[in-house]
Amino acid sequence: MEKTPKTVKKPRRYQIHLLKERCKGCLFCIEFCPKQSLKESTEFNRKGYHLVCADNLDACTGCKLCEMLCPEFAISVVPEEESTR
C-alpha cells in the first residue's frame, strides 16, 4: 500500500494598504496589533502626521484588527493574491 504524500498548505500572506492622507498618526494599529506587524514610519504625510508602515508582514495573520480600530479608515488588510489583481 502506497502512502500519498501530505500536502503542506502554505501560510497565507497579507498586504497592508495605507491611505497616507487619511492617517493621523494615532498609532492604535501599532499598539493593538497582536503580531507586531506594523511600526511607526519616519515619513510624514501632507498634514504633518507620522505614518505607519509594515514591519513584519510574514507575521501578519490577516486578523484586520488594525483595520477595525483605525478611526480614520486609513488602513486595510488584503490577502496577497487579491492585492495583485
Secondary structure as UniProt FT lines:
FT   STRAND          14..18
FT   TURN            20..22
FT   HELIX           28..32
FT   TURN            34..35
FT   STRAND          38..44
FT   TURN            46..47
FT   STRAND          50..54
FT   HELIX           57..59
FT   HELIX           65..69
FT   TURN            71..72
FT   STRAND          75..79
FT   HELIX           80..83
//
